[in-house]
Amino acid sequence: MQFDPDELHRSIDLIAGLDPDAVYATHFGQVRDVGDKAAALHRQIDALVRIALANKAPGIARHARMTTHVET
């Protein structure tokens, strides 16, 4: 499986549960306000799951259907 939302939620909770002042994300750098960022990540993961489930019909247009719902 390429995307496991439950495992991703657990990983975020594990890191945020340590109550760090900052984390250092690979290829990104320092991230502060870890609790707020963790909550935002949880919301984004859930939104991506909803988008994927709503567009699970196979076909060449699937990618286009999914990406129209993702803000960049």
HTML snippet that shows the backbone in 3Dmol.js (N, CA, C, O; Angstrom):
<script src="https://3Dmol.org/build/3Dmol-min.js"></script>
<div id="view" style="width:600px;height:400px;position:relative"></div>
<script>
const pdb = `
ATOM      1  N   MET A   1       0.843  -1.173   0.000  1.00  0.00           N
ATOM      2  CA  MET A   1       0.000   0.000   0.000  1.00  0.00           C
ATOM      3  C   MET A   1       0.895   1.245   0.000  1.00  0.00           C
ATOM      4  O   MET A   1       1.851   1.329   0.771  1.00  0.00           O
ATOM      5  N   GLN A   2       0.587   2.179  -0.845  1.00  0.00           N
ATOM      6  CA  GLN A   2       1.391   3.388  -0.938  1.00  0.00           C
ATOM      7  C   GLN A   2       0.992   4.449   0.081  1.00  0.00           C
ATOM      8  O   GLN A   2       1.825   5.256   0.494  1.00  0.00           O
ATOM      9  N   PHE A   3      -0.253   4.453   0.482  1.00  0.00           N
ATOM     10  CA  PHE A   3      -0.752   5.499   1.381  1.00  0.00           C
ATOM     11  C   PHE A   3      -1.599   4.834   2.450  1.00  0.00           C
ATOM     12  O   PHE A   3      -2.661   4.285   2.157  1.00  0.00           O
ATOM     13  N   ASP A   4      -1.131   4.882   3.687  1.00  0.00           N
ATOM     14  CA  ASP A   4      -1.850   4.281   4.802  1.00  0.00           C
ATOM     15  C   ASP A   4      -2.226   5.401   5.766  1.00  0.00           C
ATOM     16  O   ASP A   4      -1.429   5.758   6.633  1.00  0.00           O
ATOM     17  N   PRO A   5      -3.432   5.964   5.629  1.00  0.00           N
ATOM     18  CA  PRO A   5      -3.804   7.112   6.451  1.00  0.00           C
ATOM     19  C   PRO A   5      -3.788   6.813   7.947  1.00  0.00           C
ATOM     20  O   PRO A   5      -3.420   7.683   8.736  1.00  0.00           O
ATOM     21  N   ASP A   6      -4.175   5.617   8.352  1.00  0.00           N
ATOM     22  CA  ASP A   6      -4.169   5.296   9.775  1.00  0.00           C
ATOM     23  C   ASP A   6      -2.753   5.322  10.343  1.00  0.00           C
ATOM     24  O   ASP A   6      -2.525   5.838  11.438  1.00  0.00           O
ATOM     25  N   GLU A   7      -1.814   4.768   9.599  1.00  0.00           N
ATOM     26  CA  GLU A   7      -0.416   4.775  10.048  1.00  0.00           C
ATOM     27  C   GLU A   7       0.144   6.197  10.053  1.00  0.00           C
ATOM     28  O   GLU A   7       0.918   6.560  10.939  1.00  0.00           O
ATOM     29  N   LEU A   8      -0.236   6.976   9.092  1.00  0.00           N
ATOM     30  CA  LEU A   8       0.220   8.370   9.050  1.00  0.00           C
ATOM     31  C   LEU A   8      -0.325   9.148  10.238  1.00  0.00           C
ATOM     32  O   LEU A   8       0.405   9.927  10.851  1.00  0.00           O
ATOM     33  N   HIS A   9      -1.594   8.950  10.572  1.00  0.00           N
ATOM     34  CA  HIS A   9      -2.165   9.594  11.760  1.00  0.00           C
ATOM     35  C   HIS A   9      -1.393   9.175  13.021  1.00  0.00           C
ATOM     36  O   HIS A   9      -1.083  10.008  13.872  1.00  0.00           O
ATOM     37  N   ARG A  10      -1.090   7.879  13.127  1.00  0.00           N
ATOM     38  CA  ARG A  10      -0.346   7.393  14.303  1.00  0.00           C
ATOM     39  C   ARG A  10       1.041   8.032  14.390  1.00  0.00           C
ATOM     40  O   ARG A  10       1.487   8.411  15.472  1.00  0.00           O
ATOM     41  N   SER A  11       1.710   8.147  13.258  1.00  0.00           N
ATOM     42  CA  SER A  11       3.047   8.752  13.247  1.00  0.00           C
ATOM     43  C   SER A  11       3.001  10.215  13.676  1.00  0.00           C
ATOM     44  O   SER A  11       3.845  10.674  14.446  1.00  0.00           O
ATOM     45  N   ILE A  12       2.014  10.935  13.175  1.00  0.00           N
ATOM     46  CA  ILE A  12       1.868  12.348  13.555  1.00  0.00           C
ATOM     47  C   ILE A  12       1.597  12.462  15.047  1.00  0.00           C
ATOM     48  O   ILE A  12       2.187  13.303  15.725  1.00  0.00           O
ATOM     49  N   ASP A  13       0.702  11.615  15.564  1.00  0.00           N
ATOM     50  CA  ASP A  13       0.391  11.639  16.996  1.00  0.00           C
ATOM     51  C   ASP A  13       1.614  11.296  17.845  1.00  0.00           C
ATOM     52  O   ASP A  13       1.826  11.884  18.905  1.00  0.00           O
ATOM     53  N   LEU A  14       2.408  10.350  17.376  1.00  0.00           N
ATOM     54  CA  LEU A  14       3.616   9.965  18.107  1.00  0.00           C
ATOM     55  C   LEU A  14       4.570  11.150  18.229  1.00  0.00           C
ATOM     56  O   LEU A  14       5.072  11.441  19.314  1.00  0.00           O
ATOM     57  N   ILE A  15       4.814  11.821  17.128  1.00  0.00           N
ATOM     58  CA  ILE A  15       5.734  12.964  17.138  1.00  0.00           C
ATOM     59  C   ILE A  15       5.158  14.118  17.950  1.00  0.00           C
ATOM     60  O   ILE A  15       5.853  14.690  18.789  1.00  0.00           O
ATOM     61  N   ALA A  16       3.903  14.463  17.711  1.00  0.00           N
ATOM     62  CA  ALA A  16       3.283  15.584  18.431  1.00  0.00           C
ATOM     63  C   ALA A  16       3.175  15.272  19.918  1.00  0.00           C
ATOM     64  O   ALA A  16       3.264  16.176  20.749  1.00  0.00           O
ATOM     65  N   GLY A  17       2.983  13.997  20.259  1.00  0.00           N
ATOM     66  CA  GLY A  17       2.865  13.599  21.660  1.00  0.00           C
ATOM     67  C   GLY A  17       4.136  13.803  22.457  1.00  0.00           C
ATOM     68  O   GLY A  17       4.098  13.826  23.688  1.00  0.00           O
ATOM     69  N   LEU A  18       5.242  13.948  21.786  1.00  0.00           N
ATOM     70  CA  LEU A  18       6.508  14.237  22.468  1.00  0.00           C
ATOM     71  C   LEU A  18       6.598  15.703  22.887  1.00  0.00           C
ATOM     72  O   LEU A  18       7.501  16.094  23.627  1.00  0.00           O
ATOM     73  N   ASP A  19       5.651  16.506  22.406  1.00  0.00           N
ATOM     74  CA  ASP A  19       5.557  17.937  22.710  1.00  0.00           C
ATOM     75  C   ASP A  19       6.867  18.696  22.439  1.00  0.00           C
ATOM     76  O   ASP A  19       7.360  19.421  23.303  1.00  0.00           O
ATOM     77  N   PRO A  20       7.415  18.524  21.243  1.00  0.00           N
ATOM     78  CA  PRO A  20       8.661  19.224  20.930  1.00  0.00           C
ATOM     79  C   PRO A  20       8.412  20.705  20.637  1.00  0.00           C
ATOM     80  O   PRO A  20       7.316  21.098  20.240  1.00  0.00           O
ATOM     81  N   ASP A  21       9.442  21.506  20.840  1.00  0.00           N
ATOM     82  CA  ASP A  21       9.367  22.920  20.455  1.00  0.00           C
ATOM     83  C   ASP A  21       9.389  23.059  18.940  1.00  0.00           C
ATOM     84  O   ASP A  21       8.807  23.987  18.378  1.00  0.00           O
ATOM     85  N   ALA A  22      10.065  22.129  18.295  1.00  0.00           N
ATOM     86  CA  ALA A  22      10.176  22.145  16.836  1.00  0.00           C
ATOM     87  C   ALA A  22      10.510  20.740  16.356  1.00  0.00           C
ATOM     88  O   ALA A  22      11.034  19.924  17.115  1.00  0.00           O
ATOM     89  N   VAL A  23      10.206  20.466  15.104  1.00  0.00           N
ATOM     90  CA  VAL A  23      10.668  19.260  14.432  1.00  0.00           C
ATOM     91  C   VAL A  23      11.384  19.704  13.168  1.00  0.00           C
ATOM     92  O   VAL A  23      11.186  20.816  12.680  1.00  0.00           O
ATOM     93  N   TYR A  24      12.208  18.824  12.654  1.00  0.00           N
ATOM     94  CA  TYR A  24      12.955  19.130  11.438  1.00  0.00           C
ATOM     95  C   TYR A  24      12.556  18.136  10.364  1.00  0.00           C
ATOM     96  O   TYR A  24      12.981  16.980  10.373  1.00  0.00           O
ATOM     97  N   ALA A  25      11.741  18.601   9.447  1.00  0.00           N
ATOM     98  CA  ALA A  25      11.219  17.742   8.389  1.00  0.00           C
ATOM     99  C   ALA A  25      12.258  17.591   7.283  1.00  0.00           C
ATOM    100  O   ALA A  25      12.873  18.565   6.848  1.00  0.00           O
ATOM    101  N   THR A  26      12.440  16.356   6.840  1.00  0.00           N
ATOM    102  CA  THR A  26      13.392  16.072   5.779  1.00  0.00           C
ATOM    103  C   THR A  26      13.078  16.912   4.548  1.00  0.00           C
ATOM    104  O   THR A  26      11.925  17.005   4.126  1.00  0.00           O
ATOM    105  N   HIS A  27      14.093  17.510   3.989  1.00  0.00           N
ATOM    106  CA  HIS A  27      13.990  18.332   2.774  1.00  0.00           C
ATOM    107  C   HIS A  27      13.102  19.560   2.976  1.00  0.00           C
ATOM    108  O   HIS A  27      12.614  20.132   2.001  1.00  0.00           O
ATOM    109  N   PHE A  28      12.888  19.968   4.212  1.00  0.00           N
ATOM    110  CA  PHE A  28      12.059  21.143   4.460  1.00  0.00           C
ATOM    111  C   PHE A  28      12.708  22.054   5.485  1.00  0.00           C
ATOM    112  O   PHE A  28      12.875  23.246   5.226  1.00  0.00           O
ATOM    113  N   GLY A  29      13.074  21.529   6.631  1.00  0.00           N
ATOM    114  CA  GLY A  29      13.701  22.328   7.660  1.00  0.00           C
ATOM    115  C   GLY A  29      12.859  22.379   8.924  1.00  0.00           C
ATOM    116  O   GLY A  29      12.014  21.516   9.163  1.00  0.00           O
ATOM    117  N   GLN A  30      13.103  23.394   9.719  1.00  0.00           N
ATOM    118  CA  GLN A  30      12.455  23.519  11.022  1.00  0.00           C
ATOM    119  C   GLN A  30      10.971  23.847  10.906  1.00  0.00           C
ATOM    120  O   GLN A  30      10.562  24.694  10.112  1.00  0.00           O
ATOM    121  N   VAL A  31      10.178  23.156  11.718  1.00  0.00           N
ATOM    122  CA  VAL A  31       8.744  23.398  11.808  1.00  0.00           C
ATOM    123  C   VAL A  31       8.418  23.641  13.272  1.00  0.00           C
ATOM    124  O   VAL A  31       8.698  22.799  14.125  1.00  0.00           O
ATOM    125  N   ARG A  32       7.831  24.780  13.559  1.00  0.00           N
ATOM    126  CA  ARG A  32       7.415  25.098  14.931  1.00  0.00           C
ATOM    127  C   ARG A  32       5.904  24.960  15.038  1.00  0.00           C
ATOM    128  O   ARG A  32       5.249  24.582  14.067  1.00  0.00           O
ATOM    129  N   ASP A  33       5.346  25.258  16.196  1.00  0.00           N
ATOM    130  CA  ASP A  33       3.901  25.114  16.421  1.00  0.00           C
ATOM    131  C   ASP A  33       3.454  23.707  16.018  1.00  0.00           C
ATOM    132  O   ASP A  33       2.507  23.525  15.253  1.00  0.00           O
ATOM    133  N   VAL A  34       4.164  22.732  16.555  1.00  0.00           N
ATOM    134  CA  VAL A  34       3.970  21.334  16.149  1.00  0.00           C
ATOM    135  C   VAL A  34       2.534  20.870  16.378  1.00  0.00           C
ATOM    136  O   VAL A  34       1.979  20.165  15.535  1.00  0.00           O
ATOM    137  N   GLY A  35       1.929  21.245  17.482  1.00  0.00           N
ATOM    138  CA  GLY A  35       0.553  20.830  17.757  1.00  0.00           C
ATOM    139  C   GLY A  35      -0.419  21.344  16.706  1.00  0.00           C
ATOM    140  O   GLY A  35      -1.285  20.606  16.236  1.00  0.00           O
ATOM    141  N   ASP A  36      -0.274  22.607  16.340  1.00  0.00           N
ATOM    142  CA  ASP A  36      -1.140  23.187  15.306  1.00  0.00           C
ATOM    143  C   ASP A  36      -0.901  22.531  13.948  1.00  0.00           C
ATOM    144  O   ASP A  36      -1.841  22.244  13.208  1.00  0.00           O
ATOM    145  N   LYS A  37       0.368  22.302  13.636  1.00  0.00           N
ATOM    146  CA  LYS A  37       0.695  21.668  12.349  1.00  0.00           C
ATOM    147  C   LYS A  37       0.182  20.226  12.318  1.00  0.00           C
ATOM    148  O   LYS A  37      -0.282  19.755  11.280  1.00  0.00           O
ATOM    149  N   ALA A  38       0.265  19.530  13.445  1.00  0.00           N
ATOM    150  CA  ALA A  38      -0.234  18.156  13.518  1.00  0.00           C
ATOM    151  C   ALA A  38      -1.742  18.127  13.272  1.00  0.00           C
ATOM    152  O   ALA A  38      -2.235  17.279  12.527  1.00  0.00           O
ATOM    153  N   ALA A  39      -2.463  19.038  13.887  1.00  0.00           N
ATOM    154  CA  ALA A  39      -3.916  19.103  13.683  1.00  0.00           C
ATOM    155  C   ALA A  39      -4.249  19.386  12.222  1.00  0.00           C
ATOM    156  O   ALA A  39      -5.180  18.798  11.670  1.00  0.00           O
ATOM    157  N   ALA A  40      -3.498  20.280  11.597  1.00  0.00           N
ATOM    158  CA  ALA A  40      -3.719  20.596  10.189  1.00  0.00           C
ATOM    159  C   ALA A  40      -3.419  19.379   9.310  1.00  0.00           C
ATOM    160  O   ALA A  40      -4.145  19.105   8.355  1.00  0.00           O
ATOM    161  N   LEU A  41      -2.351  18.654   9.635  1.00  0.00           N
ATOM    162  CA  LEU A  41      -2.027  17.454   8.864  1.00  0.00           C
ATOM    163  C   LEU A  41      -3.131  16.409   8.976  1.00  0.00           C
ATOM    164  O   LEU A  41      -3.485  15.772   7.984  1.00  0.00           O
ATOM    165  N   HIS A  42      -3.674  16.228  10.171  1.00  0.00           N
ATOM    166  CA  HIS A  42      -4.775  15.280  10.352  1.00  0.00           C
ATOM    167  C   HIS A  42      -5.967  15.665   9.463  1.00  0.00           C
ATOM    168  O   HIS A  42      -6.567  14.805   8.818  1.00  0.00           O
ATOM    169  N   ARG A  43      -6.301  16.945   9.433  1.00  0.00           N
ATOM    170  CA  ARG A  43      -7.416  17.399   8.592  1.00  0.00           C
ATOM    171  C   ARG A  43      -7.119  17.161   7.111  1.00  0.00           C
ATOM    172  O   ARG A  43      -7.998  16.744   6.358  1.00  0.00           O
ATOM    173  N   GLN A  44      -5.883  17.426   6.698  1.00  0.00           N
ATOM    174  CA  GLN A  44      -5.511  17.252   5.296  1.00  0.00           C
ATOM    175  C   GLN A  44      -5.531  15.778   4.895  1.00  0.00           C
ATOM    176  O   GLN A  44      -5.978  15.441   3.799  1.00  0.00           O
ATOM    177  N   ILE A  45      -5.056  14.911   5.765  1.00  0.00           N
ATOM    178  CA  ILE A  45      -5.088  13.471   5.480  1.00  0.00           C
ATOM    179  C   ILE A  45      -6.530  13.016   5.297  1.00  0.00           C
ATOM    180  O   ILE A  45      -6.853  12.318   4.336  1.00  0.00           O
ATOM    181  N   ASP A  46      -7.394  13.417   6.226  1.00  0.00           N
ATOM    182  CA  ASP A  46      -8.803  13.029   6.125  1.00  0.00           C
ATOM    183  C   ASP A  46      -9.438  13.566   4.849  1.00  0.00           C
ATOM    184  O   ASP A  46     -10.255  12.882   4.233  1.00  0.00           O
ATOM    185  N   ALA A  47      -9.077  14.775   4.446  1.00  0.00           N
ATOM    186  CA  ALA A  47      -9.613  15.350   3.211  1.00  0.00           C
ATOM    187  C   ALA A  47      -9.136  14.556   1.997  1.00  0.00           C
ATOM    188  O   ALA A  47      -9.916  14.311   1.076  1.00  0.00           O
ATOM    189  N   LEU A  48      -7.875  14.155   1.985  1.00  0.00           N
ATOM    190  CA  LEU A  48      -7.359  13.364   0.870  1.00  0.00           C
ATOM    191  C   LEU A  48      -8.044  12.006   0.786  1.00  0.00           C
ATOM    192  O   LEU A  48      -8.318  11.511  -0.308  1.00  0.00           O
ATOM    193  N   VAL A  49      -8.318  11.409   1.931  1.00  0.00           N
ATOM    194  CA  VAL A  49      -9.029  10.127   1.941  1.00  0.00           C
ATOM    195  C   VAL A  49     -10.430  10.307   1.351  1.00  0.00           C
ATOM    196  O   VAL A  49     -10.876   9.492   0.544  1.00  0.00           O
ATOM    197  N   ARG A  50     -11.121  11.377   1.757  1.00  0.00           N
ATOM    198  CA  ARG A  50     -12.465  11.627   1.211  1.00  0.00           C
ATOM    199  C   ARG A  50     -12.418  11.813  -0.305  1.00  0.00           C
ATOM    200  O   ARG A  50     -13.266  11.283  -1.023  1.00  0.00           O
ATOM    201  N   ILE A  51     -11.433  12.559  -0.790  1.00  0.00           N
ATOM    202  CA  ILE A  51     -11.288  12.783  -2.231  1.00  0.00           C
ATOM    203  C   ILE A  51     -11.023  11.465  -2.946  1.00  0.00           C
ATOM    204  O   ILE A  51     -11.627  11.184  -3.981  1.00  0.00           O
ATOM    205  N   ALA A  52     -10.126  10.662  -2.399  1.00  0.00           N
ATOM    206  CA  ALA A  52      -9.790   9.382  -3.036  1.00  0.00           C
ATOM    207  C   ALA A  52     -10.997   8.451  -3.076  1.00  0.00           C
ATOM    208  O   ALA A  52     -11.259   7.817  -4.099  1.00  0.00           O
ATOM    209  N   LEU A  53     -11.727   8.365  -1.975  1.00  0.00           N
ATOM    210  CA  LEU A  53     -12.883   7.476  -1.936  1.00  0.00           C
ATOM    211  C   LEU A  53     -13.996   7.940  -2.877  1.00  0.00           C
ATOM    212  O   LEU A  53     -14.700   7.123  -3.469  1.00  0.00           O
ATOM    213  N   ALA A  54     -14.145   9.241  -3.004  1.00  0.00           N
ATOM    214  CA  ALA A  54     -15.173   9.773  -3.902  1.00  0.00           C
ATOM    215  C   ALA A  54     -14.811   9.589  -5.374  1.00  0.00           C
ATOM    216  O   ALA A  54     -15.672   9.672  -6.249  1.00  0.00           O
ATOM    217  N   ASN A  55     -13.529   9.338  -5.637  1.00  0.00           N
ATOM    218  CA  ASN A  55     -13.057   9.219  -7.025  1.00  0.00           C
ATOM    219  C   ASN A  55     -12.351   7.891  -7.257  1.00  0.00           C
ATOM    220  O   ASN A  55     -11.358   7.831  -7.982  1.00  0.00           O
ATOM    221  N   LYS A  56     -12.856   6.837  -6.651  1.00  0.00           N
ATOM    222  CA  LYS A  56     -12.158   5.555  -6.754  1.00  0.00           C
ATOM    223  C   LYS A  56     -12.451   4.785  -8.034  1.00  0.00           C
ATOM    224  O   LYS A  56     -11.821   3.759  -8.289  1.00  0.00           O
ATOM    225  N   ALA A  57     -13.389   5.258  -8.839  1.00  0.00           N
ATOM    226  CA  ALA A  57     -13.657   4.588 -10.108  1.00  0.00           C
ATOM    227  C   ALA A  57     -12.407   4.646 -10.983  1.00  0.00           C
ATOM    228  O   ALA A  57     -11.826   5.717 -11.153  1.00  0.00           O
ATOM    229  N   PRO A  58     -11.986   3.507 -11.540  1.00  0.00           N
ATOM    230  CA  PRO A  58     -10.774   3.497 -12.358  1.00  0.00           C
ATOM    231  C   PRO A  58     -10.983   4.230 -13.684  1.00  0.00           C
ATOM    232  O   PRO A  58     -12.105   4.547 -14.078  1.00  0.00           O
ATOM    233  N   GLY A  59      -9.895   4.478 -14.332  1.00  0.00           N
ATOM    234  CA  GLY A  59      -9.958   5.095 -15.654  1.00  0.00           C
ATOM    235  C   GLY A  59      -8.918   6.187 -15.797  1.00  0.00           C
ATOM    236  O   GLY A  59      -8.337   6.654 -14.817  1.00  0.00           O
ATOM    237  N   ILE A  60      -8.704   6.569 -16.999  1.00  0.00           N
ATOM    238  CA  ILE A  60      -7.658   7.547 -17.305  1.00  0.00           C
ATOM    239  C   ILE A  60      -7.967   8.919 -16.707  1.00  0.00           C
ATOM    240  O   ILE A  60      -7.049   9.690 -16.429  1.00  0.00           O
ATOM    241  N   ALA A  61      -9.235   9.229 -16.508  1.00  0.00           N
ATOM    242  CA  ALA A  61      -9.616  10.545 -15.981  1.00  0.00           C
ATOM    243  C   ALA A  61      -9.557  10.607 -14.461  1.00  0.00           C
ATOM    244  O   ALA A  61      -9.785  11.669 -13.881  1.00  0.00           O
ATOM    245  N   ARG A  62      -9.256   9.492 -13.806  1.00  0.00           N
ATOM    246  CA  ARG A  62      -9.250   9.470 -12.329  1.00  0.00           C
ATOM    247  C   ARG A  62      -8.295  10.512 -11.756  1.00  0.00           C
ATOM    248  O   ARG A  62      -8.655  11.251 -10.839  1.00  0.00           O
ATOM    249  N   HIS A  63      -7.096  10.570 -12.286  1.00  0.00           N
ATOM    250  CA  HIS A  63      -6.110  11.530 -11.781  1.00  0.00           C
ATOM    251  C   HIS A  63      -6.636  12.953 -11.910  1.00  0.00           C
ATOM    252  O   HIS A  63      -6.512  13.747 -10.977  1.00  0.00           O
ATOM    253  N   ALA A  64      -7.207  13.274 -13.031  1.00  0.00           N
ATOM    254  CA  ALA A  64      -7.746  14.621 -13.246  1.00  0.00           C
ATOM    255  C   ALA A  64      -8.895  14.915 -12.273  1.00  0.00           C
ATOM    256  O   ALA A  64      -8.986  16.012 -11.722  1.00  0.00           O
ATOM    257  N   ARG A  65      -9.767  13.927 -12.070  1.00  0.00           N
ATOM    258  CA  ARG A  65     -10.883  14.119 -11.139  1.00  0.00           C
ATOM    259  C   ARG A  65     -10.370  14.376  -9.724  1.00  0.00           C
ATOM    260  O   ARG A  65     -10.899  15.229  -9.011  1.00  0.00           O
ATOM    261  N   MET A  66      -9.345  13.640  -9.326  1.00  0.00           N
ATOM    262  CA  MET A  66      -8.827  13.789  -7.965  1.00  0.00           C
ATOM    263  C   MET A  66      -8.110  15.110  -7.773  1.00  0.00           C
ATOM    264  O   MET A  66      -8.311  15.783  -6.762  1.00  0.00           O
ATOM    265  N   THR A  67      -7.280  15.488  -8.726  1.00  0.00           N
ATOM    266  CA  THR A  67      -6.482  16.692  -8.548  1.00  0.00           C
ATOM    267  C   THR A  67      -7.298  17.968  -8.627  1.00  0.00           C
ATOM    268  O   THR A  67      -6.849  19.009  -8.147  1.00  0.00           O
ATOM    269  N   THR A  68      -8.481  17.920  -9.216  1.00  0.00           N
ATOM    270  CA  THR A  68      -9.305  19.125  -9.240  1.00  0.00           C
ATOM    271  C   THR A  68      -9.801  19.487  -7.842  1.00  0.00           C
ATOM    272  O   THR A  68     -10.228  20.619  -7.612  1.00  0.00           O
ATOM    273  N   HIS A  69      -9.750  18.547  -6.917  1.00  0.00           N
ATOM    274  CA  HIS A  69     -10.218  18.784  -5.554  1.00  0.00           C
ATOM    275  C   HIS A  69      -9.084  19.146  -4.581  1.00  0.00           C
ATOM    276  O   HIS A  69      -9.345  19.437  -3.413  1.00  0.00           O
ATOM    277  N   VAL A  70      -7.860  19.130  -5.041  1.00  0.00           N
ATOM    278  CA  VAL A  70      -6.708  19.387  -4.179  1.00  0.00           C
ATOM    279  C   VAL A  70      -6.194  20.791  -4.433  1.00  0.00           C
ATOM    280  O   VAL A  70      -5.865  21.155  -5.562  1.00  0.00           O
ATOM    281  N   GLU A  71      -6.130  21.570  -3.371  1.00  0.00           N
ATOM    282  CA  GLU A  71      -5.592  22.938  -3.495  1.00  0.00           C
ATOM    283  C   GLU A  71      -4.083  22.873  -3.396  1.00  0.00           C
ATOM    284  O   GLU A  71      -3.534  22.094  -2.617  1.00  0.00           O
ATOM    285  N   THR A  72      -3.424  23.688  -4.182  1.00  0.00           N
ATOM    286  CA  THR A  72      -1.964  23.729  -4.131  1.00  0.00           C
ATOM    287  C   THR A  72      -1.480  24.991  -3.496  1.00  0.00           C
ATOM    288  O   THR A  72      -0.273  25.195  -3.369  1.00  0.00           O
TER     289      THR A  72
END
`;
const viewer = $3Dmol.createViewer("view");
viewer.addModel(pdb, "pdb");
viewer.setStyle({}, {cartoon: {color: "spectrum"}});
viewer.zoomTo();
viewer.render();
</script>
